[in-house]
């Protein structure tokens, strides 16, 4: 979870993790595995991202807000995300 005040680098960190910005040095490990070794599409589908304030849907649960397109992902990865989301709400 990334939490911090405006301007602290949360968006930049997410862009680096999602490989939207190329790393100039070092590495980022996610689940003990380098993000550089993972397929970009699979990596991005495996990361939950919830926008604050204006992007939230007040009529939905946290689990539903974090997966507004439940049919976009196939198979066990989708089920795994649903289970993780349900356990945190």
Secondary structure, DSSP 8 states (H G I E B T S, - for coil): -----TTSSHHHHHHHHTTSS--SSS--EETTEEGGGS-HHHHHHTS-----GGG--TTS-HHHHTTS-GGGS-HHHHHHHHHHHHHH-
